Amino acid sequence: MGICASSKRVQQEEDCDENVVYVMDDCGGGGAGEKDGHGAAAGCRKVASLYSQKGKKGPNQDAVILCQGFGMEDGVFCGVFDGHGRCGQYVSKLVRDYLPFMILSHRNALALSATDDDDDPAFSDASPSSSSTDGSGGGSSPAAAQQQLLDEWREACAAAFDAMDRELKVQAPNLDCSFSGTTAVCAIKQGNDLIVANLGDSRAVLATMSDSGHLAAVQLTVDHKPSLPGEAERIKRCGGRVFALKDEPSVARVWLPGEDLPGLAMARSLGDLRLKRHGVVPEPEVAHRRVGRGDLFIVLATDGVWDVMSNEEVVSIVCATARKEHAAKAVAEAAAQRWRTRYPASRVDDCSAVCLFLRDQDWGSSVAAARAKAAAGCGGGRY
């Protein structure tokens, strides 16, 4: 059970250097040996599109990963990590390489514990709550099974994020994480169940279509900005300070009690060890969604994308991309172009995205249907 991370199963997107990594399950899910023109396993492009574009601020501090065969045979893990600070590019890659397997390890430990306590555990890979569409067939109601699913993954994610943060402390002699860290937004697909874990200001957005043909962008995560009342209250209660600089009054930042540093623009992160005593926590928010028949894809992206593009614009770009394997690249490139036109005096941020496709049907047919419904006036007109 679970994923094998043998080196021969890890492949990197040539266009993005070491920032994008694909991990295939040991059974060869997706065909790890068969590569397309971009260096990715051919099977990967049927599941997700990944891309990371370096900005103009220095080394690319973003990191992206896709793991197939995660937890169950057709399970998927994908994640986007946005590093910051002097060692941000190293922190984001370290978290990318370790966190998925920490989550899976904690999940498997919880599943094993449930097996010891119950002859019919809710979290075996063959569990009806993970694979059926109606949640029936188990000993509990569908609502109870869904809640148990969320509780189990929330506990696994919370434990793994905390362990990852402690691992960064262990790495401290070789990796200075005093004022360096990373965001993390992850999506885990197990059958028809989708679990999203997030901390920091990267974001997950779902594209879903109603029966009438209306295509909507549904934000699945909260951007953990210091300006949020609950986040600011926690930081101030721990002695930290929250305020914006005069030349950027709309950007609240976190500062140490007696020093004007570091000016962190998020309220939660992995790393940033000097701020851990002052309210910047490594605790993710975890949400669960049962994939519905109208749910098309989910986009995970760093704030380099969301700072200049709306949720609806990103969904629109993905839907307008003729070949789904190019969707993430289209999003990143559009965001970079928006940075250049909207903020010509500013340096373009790194822009990275994952598009996880939730349907197996032909992409061209799905896009054509969306366009046809939009043209007919029942899709909101903007797609």
KASUL-V426249 format. One line per field, one symbol per residue. ss: DSSP state (~ for helix, > for strand, _ for the rest). psi: psi as a letter, one per 40 degrees, with the letter a starting at -180 (. if undefined). Layout:
# KASUL-V426249
ss: ???
psi: ???
This chain:
# KASUL-V426249
ss: ______~~~>>>_~~~~~~>>>>___________>_____>__~~~~>>>>>>________>>>>>>>_______>>>>>>>>>___~~~~~~~~~~~~~~~~~~~~~~~~~~~~~~__________~~~~__________~~~~~~~~~~~~~~~~~~~~~~~~~~~~~~~~_______>>_>>>>>>>__>>>>>>>___>>>>>>>_____>>>>>_________~~~~~~~~~___>>>>_~~~___>>>>______>>>___>_>>_~~~~~~__>___>>>>>>____>>>>>>>_~~~~____~~~~~~~~~~___~~~~~~~~~~~~~~~~~~~________>>>>>>>_____~~~~~~~~~~~~~________
psi: iaihfideehiihddebedhhhhiieefhegdehiaeeeihdddeddihiihhhaeeaiheiiiihhifhdideihhiihhhiiidfdddddddddddddddddddddddddddddehegiefidehdeedieeeieaeiidddddddddddddddddddddddddddddeddehhedfiaiihhihhhgbehhhhhiiaeiihhhhihideehhihhheihhgieehdddddddddeeiihiiidegeegiihiideifiefhfieiihafddedefehiehihhiihhhieehdihhhiieddddeiidddddddddehdhdeeddddddddddddddddgdeihhiihiihhhheieihdddddddddddddeeeeede.
